[in-house]
Amino acid sequence: MTTGTIMIPHSRPSIAQDEIDAVTDVLQSGHLAQGVVVERFERGMAAYLGLAGGVAVNSGTMALEVALRVLGVGPGDEVLLPSYVCAAPWQAVQRVGAQARLVDIEPDTFQIDADLARAAITSRTRAIIVPHLFGLPADLTALARLGVPLIEDCAQTLGATEQGRAVGSVGTLTVCSFYANKLLCAGEGGMVLSRDPELLERARALREYDGALSLNPQATNLKMTDVQAAIGFAQLNRLPELLTRRASVARQYREALAGTSATVPAVPSGRSHVYYRFVVRISRRGVGSDELNNCIGRLERAGVQCRKPVFRSLHRYLGLEGFPASEAAEDNALSIPLYPGLADGEVAQIIMAMRDEWRRE
Ligand SMILES: Cc1ncc(COP(=O)(O)O)c(C=O)c1O
């Protein structure tokens, strides 16, 4: 990095006075554990998505596990999920004892490919985990037609629409993550939401060890605290403002990259993008992991910390073949810092570094 250049981190939470005040109120209330603030956050999230209710838990990963258990998924069952995603969905499937069947992604959008999902369905398929990656909805219309319960994984996307419907409002169950770098953060945390009160009741029974007439070996302590919920609820109220700022920065990046060799994020018609991540495709000749790492290094020297948006595709961990779109994404996708807390000067620095990098071809 050139002397005097300040490194812009890839992610940074956007915390305002509202969150600080909300946490202070909880700390002064004398009640820190799961309580009325968690309930308020659950009602707020459900209202935001137009669903019957939500069950807050301690992470998005555990929300996925709870969702699978709620659907009765277990040994002998299969669950479809994309290969190009973080390890959390695969781990949730392992933990309930089911078999994960990986599906490749749409080449342009990074989202699970509905046609390939259809081809992977067997008589044992019980659910499809549909992560909406980077802020763009998956093709919910095509996926919903497959006749298999969908678990919408909204860890990376809230507030986007597909054919006019909000992501998170279509699947049998929806899960969220409120990890520190998410669109709506609480430090850590997750939620399972649904339009079906009976499914919500089953989820609620899994997050506490006590409170039932019989012992439930699947239940455990997955509770969120009121401190986390206070941050989450304040962020939910600010979500429209946070998404507006993201959209504005994304617009500036798209304009700045026009005419360069980088490909900006695809937004198919009928889908909107909320830019949890701004993921470009680099197209330098001989592109591959080495070139991507070189590119990350050059941008870092210009004070811009970029990341591969998915650390490693699941099929690569598992030694499987036949996932060309996931492999291409691993080799050419690069996530540029984009979050509401970026100052205008930082946006200008990022734009300059990107134009410099991709004008070089
Ligand atoms: C798509 C997706 N699903 C699930 C998770 C897991 O969420 P958490 O980190 O809250 O366990 C993540 C990561 O945050 C994610 O990006």
The ligand as a Gaussian input file, in Angstrom:
#p B3LYP/6-31G(d) Opt

LIG

0 1
 C      -25.842000     -17.847000       2.451000
 C      -25.482000     -18.039000       3.887000
 N      -26.158000     -18.930000       4.630000
 C      -25.876000     -19.127000       5.929000
 C      -24.879000     -18.419000       6.563000
 C      -24.562000     -18.707000       7.985000
 O      -24.945000     -17.667000       8.845000
 P      -24.219000     -17.448000      10.256000
 O      -22.855000     -16.930000       9.985000
 O      -25.085000     -16.467000      10.975000
 O      -24.207000     -18.772000      10.944000
 C      -24.149000     -17.491000       5.835000
 C      -23.028000     -16.739000       6.431000
 O      -23.112000     -15.862000       7.144000
 C      -24.456000     -17.269000       4.472000
 O      -23.792000     -16.369000       3.739000

